[in-house]
Amino acid sequence: MAPPAKPITGPVSDAWYPTLALLMLSIGLVVTASFFIYEATSSKRNRCLAKELITGGVASVFLGFGSLFLLLSAGVYV
């Protein structure tokens, strides 16, 4: 006789969705704010493209995953 099948579960518990959403959106907004401050306070000669791309990429990843967990915590399963 075959063993009973276990249900498929996600790698993150449902109880963690609101916490992860708040944490990741907060980090993403802080990194985005630092990006805008860097752009506003540095002159065109002193800007570094690599720093801009890295900062924008990090902010994008945190805001993207934060939005995903926010949708999941609200019950919109994407």
All heavy atoms as a GROMACS GRO file, in nm:
protein
  578
    1MET      N    1   0.085  -0.118   0.000
    1MET     CA    2   0.000   0.000   0.000
    1MET      C    3   0.090   0.125   0.000
    1MET      O    4   0.189   0.132   0.070
    1MET     CB    5  -0.089  -0.004   0.124
    1MET     CG    6  -0.182   0.110   0.134
    1MET     SD    7  -0.324   0.057   0.229
    1MET     CE    8  -0.435   0.178   0.178
    2ALA      N    9   0.052   0.224  -0.078
    2ALA     CA   10   0.130   0.348  -0.091
    2ALA      C   11   0.106   0.438   0.030
    2ALA      O   12  -0.004   0.441   0.085
    2ALA     CB   13   0.090   0.422  -0.218
    3PRO      N   14   0.210   0.512   0.071
    3PRO     CA   15   0.190   0.605   0.184
    3PRO      C   16   0.099   0.720   0.142
    3PRO      O   17   0.092   0.756   0.024
    3PRO     CB   18   0.332   0.654   0.213
    3PRO     CG   19   0.408   0.632   0.088
    3PRO     CD   20   0.346   0.513   0.020
    4PRO      N   21   0.028   0.778   0.237
    4PRO     CA   22  -0.061   0.890   0.201
    4PRO      C   23   0.019   1.010   0.151
    4PRO      O   24   0.128   1.038   0.198
    4PRO     CB   25  -0.132   0.923   0.332
    4PRO     CG   26  -0.047   0.864   0.439
    4PRO     CD   27   0.025   0.747   0.379
    5ALA      N   28  -0.039   1.078   0.053
    5ALA     CA   29   0.029   1.193  -0.008
    5ALA      C   30   0.021   1.313   0.084
    5ALA      O   31  -0.080   1.338   0.151
    5ALA     CB   32  -0.036   1.227  -0.142
    6LYS      N   33   0.131   1.389   0.091
    6LYS     CA   34   0.134   1.512   0.170
    6LYS      C   35   0.093   1.630   0.081
    6LYS      O   36   0.130   1.633  -0.037
    6LYS     CB   37   0.275   1.537   0.225
    6LYS     CG   38   0.319   1.435   0.327
    6LYS     CD   39   0.448   1.474   0.397
    6LYS     CE   40   0.557   1.507   0.301
    6LYS     NZ   41   0.686   1.534   0.363
    7PRO      N   42   0.021   1.726   0.134
    7PRO     CA   43  -0.015   1.842   0.051
    7PRO      C   44   0.108   1.927   0.019
    7PRO      O   45   0.204   1.932   0.096
    7PRO     CB   46  -0.114   1.920   0.138
    7PRO     CG   47  -0.087   1.874   0.276
    7PRO     CD   48  -0.035   1.733   0.267
    8ILE      N   49   0.102   1.993  -0.094
    8ILE     CA   50   0.211   2.080  -0.135
    8ILE      C   51   0.200   2.211  -0.059
    8ILE      O   52   0.094   2.274  -0.055
    8ILE     CB   53   0.206   2.106  -0.287
    8ILE    CG1   54   0.224   1.976  -0.363
    8ILE    CG2   55   0.312   2.206  -0.327
    8ILE    CD1   56   0.204   1.990  -0.511
    9THR      N   57   0.310   2.253   0.003
    9THR     CA   58   0.311   2.378   0.077
    9THR      C   59   0.422   2.467   0.023
    9THR      O   60   0.520   2.419  -0.034
    9THR     CB   61   0.334   2.356   0.227
    9THR    OG1   62   0.459   2.289   0.244
    9THR    CG2   63   0.223   2.273   0.288
   10GLY      N   64   0.407   2.596   0.042
   10GLY     CA   65   0.507   2.691  -0.003
   10GLY      C   66   0.626   2.694   0.091
   10GLY      O   67   0.621   2.645   0.204
   11PRO      N   68   0.736   2.756   0.046
   11PRO     CA   69   0.855   2.763   0.131
   11PRO      C   70   0.841   2.860   0.248
   11PRO      O   71   0.917   2.854   0.343
   11PRO     CB   72   0.965   2.808   0.035
   11PRO     CG   73   0.893   2.877  -0.076
   11PRO     CD   74   0.759   2.811  -0.086
   12VAL      N   75   0.742   2.950   0.240
   12VAL     CA   76   0.720   3.049   0.346
   12VAL      C   77   0.580   3.027   0.402
   12VAL      O   78   0.483   3.015   0.328
   12VAL     CB   79   0.735   3.193   0.291
   12VAL    CG1   80   0.707   3.294   0.399
   12VAL    CG2   81   0.871   3.213   0.231
   13SER      N   82   0.571   3.026   0.534
   13SER     CA   83   0.442   3.008   0.599
   13SER      C   84   0.351   3.129   0.572
   13SER      O   85   0.397   3.242   0.561
   13SER     CB   86   0.463   2.992   0.750
   13SER     OG   87   0.340   2.991   0.818
   14ASP      N   88   0.221   3.103   0.567
   14ASP     CA   89   0.125   3.211   0.542
   14ASP      C   90   0.128   3.317   0.652
   14ASP      O   91   0.098   3.434   0.627
   14ASP     CB   92  -0.017   3.154   0.533
   14ASP     CG   93  -0.036   3.066   0.411
   14ASP    OD1   94   0.054   3.061   0.327
   14ASP    OD2   95  -0.144   3.004   0.401
   15ALA      N   96   0.164   3.280   0.773
   15ALA     CA   97   0.167   3.374   0.883
   15ALA      C   98   0.278   3.478   0.867
   15ALA      O   99   0.271   3.586   0.926
   15ALA     CB  100   0.187   3.299   1.015
   16TRP      N  101   0.379   3.448   0.788
   16TRP     CA  102   0.492   3.540   0.769
   16TRP      C  103   0.467   3.643   0.660
   16TRP      O  104   0.545   3.737   0.645
   16TRP     CB  105   0.618   3.461   0.734
   16TRP     CG  106   0.683   3.401   0.854
   16TRP    CD1  107   0.664   3.276   0.903
   16TRP    CD2  108   0.775   3.465   0.942
   16TRP    NE1  109   0.739   3.258   1.015
   16TRP    CE2  110   0.808   3.373   1.041
   16TRP    CE3  111   0.831   3.592   0.945
   16TRP    CZ2  112   0.896   3.403   1.143
   16TRP    CZ3  113   0.920   3.622   1.047
   16TRP    CH2  114   0.950   3.529   1.144
   17TYR      N  115   0.363   3.630   0.580
   17TYR     CA  116   0.340   3.719   0.467
   17TYR      C  117   0.330   3.867   0.507
   17TYR      O  118   0.397   3.951   0.447
   17TYR     CB  119   0.215   3.678   0.389
   17TYR     CG  120   0.228   3.550   0.310
   17TYR    CD1  121   0.116   3.486   0.260
   17TYR    CD2  122   0.352   3.492   0.284
   17TYR    CE1  123   0.126   3.369   0.188
   17TYR    CE2  124   0.362   3.375   0.212
   17TYR     CZ  125   0.249   3.313   0.164
   17TYR     OH  126   0.261   3.197   0.092
   18PRO      N  127   0.250   3.904   0.607
   18PRO     CA  128   0.244   4.048   0.641
   18PRO      C  129   0.376   4.102   0.693
   18PRO      O  130   0.416   4.216   0.660
   18PRO     CB  131   0.137   4.055   0.750
   18PRO     CG  132   0.061   3.928   0.740
   18PRO     CD  133   0.152   3.827   0.682
   19THR      N  134   0.447   4.022   0.772
   19THR     CA  135   0.576   4.067   0.826
   19THR      C  136   0.677   4.087   0.714
   19THR      O  137   0.748   4.188   0.711
   19THR     CB  138   0.628   3.964   0.928
   19THR    OG1  139   0.530   3.944   1.028
   19THR    CG2  140   0.758   4.011   0.991
   20LEU      N  141   0.685   3.991   0.624
   20LEU     CA  142   0.778   4.003   0.512
   20LEU      C  143   0.741   4.120   0.421
   20LEU      O  144   0.829   4.188   0.369
   20LEU     CB  145   0.782   3.872   0.432
   20LEU     CG  146   0.855   3.756   0.499
   20LEU    CD1  147   0.836   3.628   0.418
   20LEU    CD2  148   1.002   3.788   0.514
   21ALA      N  149   0.612   4.142   0.401
   21ALA     CA  150   0.569   4.254   0.318
   21ALA      C  151   0.613   4.386   0.379
   21ALA      O  152   0.671   4.472   0.310
   21ALA     CB  153   0.417   4.251   0.301
   22LEU      N  154   0.589   4.403   0.508
   22LEU     CA  155   0.627   4.527   0.575
   22LEU      C  156   0.779   4.546   0.574
   22LEU      O  157   0.829   4.655   0.543
   22LEU     CB  158   0.575   4.527   0.718
   22LEU     CG  159   0.604   4.651   0.800
   22LEU    CD1  160   0.527   4.769   0.742
   22LEU    CD2  161   0.566   4.628   0.944
   23LEU      N  162   0.852   4.441   0.604
   23LEU     CA  163   0.998   4.449   0.609
   23LEU      C  164   1.057   4.482   0.472
   23LEU      O  165   1.139   4.574   0.458
   23LEU     CB  166   1.055   4.318   0.661
   23LEU     CG  167   1.206   4.310   0.673
   23LEU    CD1  168   1.254   4.400   0.784
   23LEU    CD2  169   1.248   4.166   0.697
   24MET      N  170   1.016   4.409   0.370
   24MET     CA  171   1.074   4.430   0.237
   24MET      C  172   1.032   4.562   0.175
   24MET      O  173   1.114   4.628   0.110
   24MET     CB  174   1.039   4.312   0.146
   24MET     CG  175   1.109   4.187   0.184
   24MET     SD  176   1.088   4.062   0.059
   24MET     CE  177   1.205   3.942   0.116
   25LEU      N  178   0.908   4.603   0.195
   25LEU     CA  179   0.866   4.733   0.143
   25LEU      C  180   0.939   4.847   0.215
   25LEU      O  181   0.976   4.946   0.152
   25LEU     CB  182   0.715   4.750   0.155
   25LEU     CG  183   0.632   4.670   0.055
   25LEU    CD1  184   0.484   4.680   0.089
   25LEU    CD2  185   0.658   4.716  -0.087
   26SER      N  186   0.961   4.832   0.344
   26SER     CA  187   1.035   4.934   0.418
   26SER      C  188   1.179   4.946   0.368
   26SER      O  189   1.229   5.057   0.345
   26SER     CB  190   1.035   4.902   0.567
   26SER     OG  191   0.905   4.899   0.616
   27ILE      N  192   1.245   4.832   0.352
   27ILE     CA  193   1.383   4.834   0.302
   27ILE      C  194   1.387   4.892   0.161
   27ILE      O  195   1.473   4.974   0.129
   27ILE     CB  196   1.444   4.693   0.306
   27ILE    CG1  197   1.463   4.647   0.450
   27ILE    CG2  198   1.578   4.689   0.233
   27ILE    CD1  199   1.503   4.502   0.464
   28GLY      N  200   1.293   4.852   0.077
   28GLY     CA  201   1.288   4.904  -0.060
   28GLY      C  202   1.266   5.053  -0.065
   28GLY      O  203   1.329   5.123  -0.146
   29LEU      N  204   1.180   5.105   0.021
   29LEU     CA  205   1.156   5.250   0.022
   29LEU      C  206   1.276   5.327   0.075
   29LEU      O  207   1.306   5.436   0.027
   29LEU     CB  208   1.031   5.281   0.104
   29LEU     CG  209   0.899   5.239   0.038
   29LEU    CD1  210   0.782   5.260   0.134
   29LEU    CD2  211   0.877   5.313  -0.091
   30VAL      N  212   1.347   5.271   0.173
   30VAL     CA  213   1.468   5.337   0.224
   30VAL      C  214   1.576   5.341   0.116
   30VAL      O  215   1.642   5.444   0.097
   30VAL     CB  216   1.518   5.266   0.352
   30VAL    CG1  217   1.658   5.310   0.388
   30VAL    CG2  218   1.422   5.291   0.467
   31VAL      N  219   1.594   5.231   0.045
   31VAL     CA  220   1.695   5.228  -0.061
   31VAL      C  221   1.655   5.322  -0.175
   31VAL      O  222   1.739   5.391  -0.233
   31VAL     CB  223   1.717   5.084  -0.112
   31VAL    CG1  224   1.812   5.080  -0.230
   31VAL    CG2  225   1.771   4.996   0.000
   32THR      N  226   1.526   5.328  -0.206
   32THR     CA  227   1.478   5.421  -0.308
   32THR      C  228   1.502   5.565  -0.266
   32THR      O  229   1.545   5.649  -0.348
   32THR     CB  230   1.328   5.398  -0.335
   32THR    OG1  231   1.308   5.262  -0.375
   32THR    CG2  232   1.276   5.491  -0.442
   33ALA      N  233   1.477   5.596  -0.140
   33ALA     CA  234   1.501   5.731  -0.090
   33ALA      C  235   1.649   5.766  -0.098
   33ALA      O  236   1.685   5.878  -0.136
   33ALA     CB  237   1.451   5.744   0.053
   34SER      N  238   1.736   5.671  -0.064
   34SER     CA  239   1.880   5.700  -0.072
   34SER      C  240   1.922   5.719  -0.218
   34SER      O  241   2.011   5.800  -0.247
   34SER     CB  242   1.960   5.586  -0.008
   34SER     OG  243   1.956   5.470  -0.086
   35PHE      N  244   1.857   5.648  -0.310
   35PHE     CA  245   1.886   5.668  -0.453
   35PHE      C  246   1.849   5.809  -0.496
   35PHE      O  247   1.927   5.876  -0.564
   35PHE     CB  248   1.809   5.565  -0.535
   35PHE     CG  249   1.825   5.581  -0.684
   35PHE    CD1  250   1.939   5.536  -0.748
   35PHE    CD2  251   1.725   5.641  -0.759
   35PHE    CE1  252   1.953   5.551  -0.885
   35PHE    CE2  253   1.739   5.657  -0.895
   35PHE     CZ  254   1.853   5.611  -0.959
   36PHE      N  255   1.730   5.855  -0.456
   36PHE     CA  256   1.687   5.990  -0.494
   36PHE      C  257   1.774   6.097  -0.429
   36PHE      O  258   1.806   6.198  -0.492
   36PHE     CB  259   1.540   6.012  -0.459
   36PHE     CG  260   1.445   5.947  -0.555
   36PHE    CD1  261   1.348   5.859  -0.510
   36PHE    CD2  262   1.452   5.972  -0.690
   36PHE    CE1  263   1.261   5.798  -0.598
   36PHE    CE2  264   1.365   5.912  -0.780
   36PHE     CZ  265   1.270   5.824  -0.733
   37ILE      N  266   1.814   6.075  -0.305
   37ILE     CA  267   1.902   6.172  -0.238
   37ILE      C  268   2.037   6.177  -0.310
   37ILE      O  269   2.093   6.284  -0.331
   37ILE     CB  270   1.918   6.136  -0.090
   37ILE    CG1  271   1.787   6.162  -0.018
   37ILE    CG2  272   2.032   6.213  -0.025
   37ILE    CD1  273   1.782   6.109   0.124
   38TYR      N  274   2.089   6.060  -0.349
   38TYR     CA  275   2.216   6.055  -0.422
   38TYR      C  276   2.205   6.130  -0.554
   38TYR      O  277   2.295   6.206  -0.592
   38TYR     CB  278   2.257   5.909  -0.446
   38TYR     CG  279   2.379   5.893  -0.531
   38TYR    CD1  280   2.505   5.918  -0.480
   38TYR    CD2  281   2.369   5.851  -0.664
   38TYR    CE1  282   2.618   5.903  -0.559
   38TYR    CE2  283   2.481   5.835  -0.743
   38TYR     CZ  284   2.605   5.861  -0.690
   38TYR     OH  285   2.716   5.847  -0.767
   39GLU      N  286   2.095   6.111  -0.625
   39GLU     CA  287   2.076   6.178  -0.753
   39GLU      C  288   2.061   6.329  -0.737
   39GLU      O  289   2.108   6.406  -0.821
   39GLU     CB  290   1.953   6.122  -0.825
   39GLU     CG  291   1.972   5.981  -0.877
   39GLU     CD  292   2.074   5.971  -0.986
   39GLU    OE1  293   2.078   6.059  -1.074
   39GLU    OE2  294   2.150   5.874  -0.985
   40ALA      N  295   1.996   6.371  -0.631
   40ALA     CA  296   1.971   6.514  -0.612
   40ALA      C  297   2.093   6.589  -0.560
   40ALA      O  298   2.109   6.708  -0.589
   40ALA     CB  299   1.854   6.534  -0.516
   41THR      N  300   2.179   6.521  -0.485
   41THR     CA  301   2.289   6.592  -0.420
   41THR      C  302   2.422   6.581  -0.495
   41THR      O  303   2.513   6.659  -0.468
   41THR     CB  304   2.310   6.542  -0.277
   41THR    OG1  305   2.336   6.402  -0.279
   41THR    CG2  306   2.188   6.572  -0.192
   42SER      N  307   2.436   6.485  -0.586
   42SER     CA  308   2.564   6.472  -0.656
   42SER      C  309   2.559   6.544  -0.790
   42SER      O  310   2.454   6.552  -0.854
   42SER     CB  311   2.599   6.324  -0.677
   42SER     OG  312   2.504   6.263  -0.761
   43SER      N  313   2.673   6.596  -0.831
   43SER     CA  314   2.679   6.665  -0.959
   43SER      C  315   2.692   6.562  -1.071
   43SER      O  316   2.722   6.445  -1.047
   43SER     CB  317   2.798   6.761  -0.963
   43SER     OG  318   2.918   6.689  -0.955
   44LYS      N  319   2.670   6.605  -1.193
   44LYS     CA  320   2.676   6.511  -1.305
   44LYS      C  321   2.815   6.453  -1.325
   44LYS      O  322   2.830   6.342  -1.372
   44LYS     CB  323   2.630   6.580  -1.434
   44LYS     CG  324   2.482   6.606  -1.436
   44LYS     CD  325   2.436   6.648  -1.573
   44LYS     CE  326   2.286   6.664  -1.572
   44LYS     NZ  327   2.232   6.685  -1.704
   45ARG      N  328   2.918   6.526  -1.286
   45ARG     CA  329   3.054   6.477  -1.302
   45ARG      C  330   3.092   6.373  -1.197
   45ARG      O  331   3.177   6.290  -1.221
   45ARG     CB  332   3.152   6.594  -1.295
   45ARG     CG  333   3.154   6.676  -1.421
   45ARG     CD  334   3.264   6.780  -1.413
   45ARG     NE  335   3.202   6.908  -1.448
   45ARG     CZ  336   3.221   7.020  -1.386
   45ARG    NH1  337   3.303   7.026  -1.283
   45ARG    NH2  338   3.161   7.129  -1.426
   46ASN      N  339   3.027   6.378  -1.082
   46ASN     CA  340   3.064   6.289  -0.972
   46ASN      C  341   2.978   6.164  -0.963
   46ASN      O  342   3.001   6.083  -0.874
   46ASN     CB  343   3.055   6.365  -0.838
   46ASN     CG  344   3.158   6.475  -0.831
   46ASN    OD1  345   3.260   6.471  -0.899
   46ASN    ND2  346   3.130   6.574  -0.749
   47ARG      N  347   2.883   6.148  -1.050
   47ARG     CA  348   2.795   6.031  -1.044
   47ARG      C  349   2.866   5.906  -1.096
   47ARG      O  350   2.950   5.913  -1.186
   47ARG     CB  351   2.669   6.055  -1.125
   47ARG     CG  352   2.578   6.156  -1.062
   47ARG     CD  353   2.450   6.169  -1.137
   47ARG     NE  354   2.371   6.279  -1.082
   47ARG     CZ  355   2.274   6.339  -1.145
   47ARG    NH1  356   2.241   6.300  -1.265
   47ARG    NH2  357   2.210   6.436  -1.089
   48CYS      N  358   2.827   5.792  -1.038
   48CYS     CA  359   2.884   5.664  -1.079
   48CYS      C  360   2.770   5.575  -1.130
   48CYS      O  361   2.675   5.546  -1.056
   48CYS     CB  362   2.955   5.599  -0.960
   48CYS     SG  363   3.020   5.436  -0.996
   49LEU      N  364   2.779   5.531  -1.254
   49LEU     CA  365   2.673   5.450  -1.315
   49LEU      C  366   2.656   5.318  -1.241
   49LEU      O  367   2.543   5.273  -1.220
   49LEU     CB  368   2.703   5.426  -1.463
   49LEU     CG  369   2.599   5.343  -1.538
   49LEU    CD1  370   2.465   5.413  -1.539
   49LEU    CD2  371   2.647   5.315  -1.679
   50ALA      N  372   2.765   5.257  -1.200
   50ALA     CA  373   2.757   5.128  -1.130
   50ALA      C  374   2.679   5.143  -0.999
   50ALA      O  375   2.594   5.058  -0.966
   50ALA     CB  376   2.896   5.073  -1.104
   51LYS      N  377   2.706   5.249  -0.924
   51LYS     CA  378   2.635   5.271  -0.798
   51LYS      C  379   2.486   5.294  -0.823
   51LYS      O  380   2.403   5.244  -0.749
   51LYS     CB  381   2.696   5.390  -0.724
   51LYS     CG  382   2.631   5.413  -0.590
   51LYS     CD  383   2.699   5.522  -0.511
   51LYS     CE  384   2.630   5.540  -0.377
   51LYS     NZ  385   2.694   5.640  -0.295
   52GLU      N  386   2.454   5.367  -0.928
   52GLU     CA  387   2.314   5.392  -0.960
   52GLU      C  388   2.242   5.262  -0.997
   52GLU      O  389   2.130   5.237  -0.954
   52GLU     CB  390   2.304   5.492  -1.074
   52GLU     CG  391   2.348   5.632  -1.038
   52GLU     CD  392   2.342   5.727  -1.156
   52GLU    OE1  393   2.284   5.692  -1.259
   52GLU    OE2  394   2.398   5.838  -1.143
   53LEU      N  395   2.307   5.179  -1.079
   53LEU     CA  396   2.245   5.053  -1.121
   53LEU      C  397   2.228   4.957  -1.005
   53LEU      O  398   2.125   4.889  -0.994
   53LEU     CB  399   2.327   4.989  -1.232
   53LEU     CG  400   2.325   5.061  -1.367
   53LEU    CD1  401   2.420   4.992  -1.464
   53LEU    CD2  402   2.184   5.063  -1.424
   54ILE      N  403   2.329   4.948  -0.919
   54ILE     CA  404   2.319   4.857  -0.805
   54ILE      C  405   2.211   4.904  -0.708
   54ILE      O  406   2.128   4.824  -0.662
   54ILE     CB  407   2.456   4.846  -0.734
   54ILE    CG1  408   2.554   4.769  -0.824
   54ILE    CG2  409   2.443   4.779  -0.599
   54ILE    CD1  410   2.697   4.771  -0.775
   55THR      N  411   2.208   5.033  -0.679
   55THR     CA  412   2.106   5.086  -0.588
   55THR      C  413   1.966   5.068  -0.646
   55THR      O  414   1.874   5.026  -0.575
   55THR     CB  415   2.133   5.235  -0.558
   55THR    OG1  416   2.267   5.251  -0.513
   55THR    CG2  417   2.038   5.288  -0.454
   56GLY      N  418   1.951   5.097  -0.773
   56GLY     CA  419   1.820   5.079  -0.837
   56GLY      C  420   1.778   4.933  -0.842
   56GLY      O  421   1.661   4.901  -0.822
   57GLY      N  422   1.873   4.844  -0.867
   57GLY     CA  423   1.842   4.701  -0.871
   57GLY      C  424   1.801   4.647  -0.735
   57GLY      O  425   1.704   4.571  -0.724
   58VAL      N  426   1.872   4.687  -0.631
   58VAL     CA  427   1.839   4.642  -0.495
   58VAL      C  428   1.701   4.694  -0.455
   58VAL      O  429   1.618   4.620  -0.400
   58VAL     CB  430   1.948   4.688  -0.395
   58VAL    CG1  431   1.904   4.666  -0.252
   58VAL    CG2  432   2.078   4.613  -0.422
   59ALA      N  433   1.674   4.820  -0.483
   59ALA     CA  434   1.543   4.877  -0.450
   59ALA      C  435   1.433   4.806  -0.527
   59ALA      O  436   1.326   4.776  -0.471
   59ALA     CB  437   1.542   5.027  -0.482
   60SER      N  438   1.458   4.775  -0.652
   60SER     CA  439   1.358   4.708  -0.734
   60SER      C  440   1.327   4.567  -0.682
   60SER      O  441   1.211   4.526  -0.676
   60SER     CB  442   1.408   4.699  -0.878
   60SER     OG  443   1.320   4.626  -0.957
   61VAL      N  444   1.430   4.494  -0.642
   61VAL     CA  445   1.409   4.358  -0.590
   61VAL      C  446   1.329   4.362  -0.460
   61VAL      O  447   1.232   4.287  -0.443
   61VAL     CB  448   1.545   4.287  -0.569
   61VAL    CG1  449   1.529   4.161  -0.487
   61VAL    CG2  450   1.609   4.255  -0.703
   62PHE      N  451   1.367   4.451  -0.367
   62PHE     CA  452   1.294   4.457  -0.240
   62PHE      C  453   1.152   4.505  -0.259
   62PHE      O  454   1.059   4.452  -0.197
   62PHE     CB  455   1.368   4.546  -0.141
   62PHE     CG  456   1.477   4.474  -0.068
   62PHE    CD1  457   1.610   4.499  -0.095
   62PHE    CD2  458   1.448   4.379   0.030
   62PHE    CE1  459   1.711   4.432  -0.029
   62PHE    CE2  460   1.547   4.312   0.097
   62PHE     CZ  461   1.680   4.338   0.068
   63LEU      N  462   1.129   4.605  -0.345
   63LEU     CA  463   0.993   4.653  -0.368
   63LEU      C  464   0.908   4.548  -0.442
   63LEU      O  465   0.789   4.534  -0.416
   63LEU     CB  466   0.994   4.784  -0.446
   63LEU     CG  467   1.043   4.906  -0.368
   63LEU    CD1  468   1.054   5.026  -0.460
   63LEU    CD2  469   0.952   4.936  -0.252
   64GLY      N  470   0.971   4.473  -0.532
   64GLY     CA  471   0.899   4.368  -0.604
   64GLY      C  472   0.854   4.255  -0.512
   64GLY      O  473   0.738   4.214  -0.512
   65PHE      N  474   0.948   4.203  -0.430
   65PHE     CA  475   0.910   4.097  -0.338
   65PHE      C  476   0.817   4.149  -0.227
   65PHE      O  477   0.728   4.076  -0.181
   65PHE     CB  478   1.034   4.031  -0.277
   65PHE     CG  479   1.096   3.928  -0.367
   65PHE    CD1  480   1.218   3.952  -0.428
   65PHE    CD2  481   1.031   3.809  -0.393
   65PHE    CE1  482   1.274   3.858  -0.511
   65PHE    CE2  483   1.086   3.714  -0.476
   65PHE     CZ  484   1.209   3.738  -0.536
   66GLY      N  485   0.837   4.273  -0.184
   66GLY     CA  486   0.746   4.330  -0.085
   66GLY      C  487   0.605   4.342  -0.139
   66GLY      O  488   0.508   4.312  -0.068
   67SER      N  489   0.591   4.382  -0.265
   67SER     CA  490   0.458   4.390  -0.328
   67SER      C  491   0.396   4.251  -0.341
   67SER      O  492   0.275   4.233  -0.320
   67SER     CB  493   0.468   4.454  -0.465
   67SER     OG  494   0.519   4.584  -0.456
   68LEU      N  495   0.478   4.152  -0.375
   68LEU     CA  496   0.428   4.014  -0.386
   68LEU      C  497   0.374   3.966  -0.252
   68LEU      O  498   0.263   3.913  -0.245
   68LEU     CB  499   0.541   3.922  -0.434
   68LEU     CG  500   0.508   3.773  -0.432
   68LEU    CD1  501   0.408   3.741  -0.541
   68LEU    CD2  502   0.634   3.692  -0.446
   69PHE      N  503   0.451   3.985  -0.145
   69PHE     CA  504   0.404   3.940  -0.014
   69PHE      C  505   0.286   4.022   0.035
   69PHE      O  506   0.200   3.970   0.108
   69PHE     CB  507   0.518   3.942   0.087
   69PHE     CG  508   0.613   3.826   0.070
   69PHE    CD1  509   0.745   3.847   0.037
   69PHE    CD2  510   0.569   3.695   0.086
   69PHE    CE1  511   0.832   3.740   0.020
   69PHE    CE2  512   0.654   3.588   0.071
   69PHE     CZ  513   0.786   3.610   0.038
   70LEU      N  514   0.277   4.147  -0.003
   70LEU     CA  515   0.160   4.228   0.032
   70LEU      C  516   0.035   4.173  -0.036
   70LEU      O  517  -0.070   4.161   0.028
   70LEU     CB  518   0.182   4.375  -0.006
   70LEU     CG  519   0.070   4.471   0.030
   70LEU    CD1  520   0.054   4.479   0.182
   70LEU    CD2  521   0.097   4.607  -0.029
   71LEU      N  522   0.047   4.138  -0.162
   71LEU     CA  523  -0.067   4.080  -0.233
   71LEU      C  524  -0.106   3.944  -0.172
   71LEU      O  525  -0.223   3.913  -0.155
   71LEU     CB  526  -0.036   4.064  -0.382
   71LEU     CG  527  -0.033   4.191  -0.463
   71LEU    CD1  528   0.022   4.163  -0.603
   71LEU    CD2  529  -0.170   4.251  -0.473
   72LEU      N  530  -0.004   3.863  -0.139
   72LEU     CA  531  -0.033   3.733  -0.080
   72LEU      C  532  -0.099   3.747   0.057
   72LEU      O  533  -0.189   3.669   0.091
   72LEU     CB  534   0.096   3.652  -0.067
   72LEU     CG  535   0.157   3.601  -0.198
   72LEU    CD1  536   0.291   3.535  -0.173
   72LEU    CD2  537   0.063   3.507  -0.269
   73SER      N  538  -0.056   3.845   0.137
   73SER     CA  539  -0.116   3.863   0.269
   73SER      C  540  -0.259   3.916   0.258
   73SER      O  541  -0.340   3.894   0.348
   73SER     CB  542  -0.032   3.957   0.354
   73SER     OG  543  -0.035   4.088   0.303
   74ALA      N  544  -0.290   3.984   0.148
   74ALA     CA  545  -0.426   4.034   0.127
   74ALA      C  546  -0.518   3.928   0.067
   74ALA      O  547  -0.638   3.951   0.053
   74ALA     CB  548  -0.424   4.156   0.036
   75GLY      N  549  -0.462   3.813   0.032
   75GLY     CA  550  -0.544   3.705  -0.022
   75GLY      C  551  -0.550   3.699  -0.173
   75GLY      O  552  -0.624   3.619  -0.229
   76VAL      N  553  -0.469   3.780  -0.241
   76VAL     CA  554  -0.462   3.776  -0.386
   76VAL      C  555  -0.347   3.685  -0.423
   76VAL      O  556  -0.232   3.722  -0.413
   76VAL     CB  557  -0.439   3.917  -0.446
   76VAL    CG1  558  -0.432   3.912  -0.597
   76VAL    CG2  559  -0.545   4.014  -0.399
   77TYR      N  560  -0.378   3.563  -0.460
   77TYR     CA  561  -0.274   3.464  -0.488
   77TYR      C  562  -0.231   3.474  -0.634
   77TYR      O  563  -0.308   3.449  -0.724
   77TYR     CB  564  -0.322   3.324  -0.453
   77TYR     CG  565  -0.340   3.309  -0.303
   77TYR    CD1  566  -0.466   3.317  -0.245
   77TYR    CD2  567  -0.230   3.296  -0.221
   77TYR    CE1  568  -0.482   3.307  -0.109
   77TYR    CE2  569  -0.245   3.287  -0.084
   77TYR     CZ  570  -0.370   3.293  -0.029
   77TYR     OH  571  -0.385   3.283   0.106
   78VAL      N  572  -0.109   3.517  -0.653
   78VAL     CA  573  -0.054   3.537  -0.788
   78VAL      C  574   0.041   3.427  -0.825
   78VAL      O  575   0.101   3.364  -0.744
   78VAL     CB  576   0.015   3.673  -0.799
   78VAL    CG1  577  -0.087   3.784  -0.793
   78VAL    CG2  578   0.119   3.693  -0.690
   0.00000   0.00000   0.00000
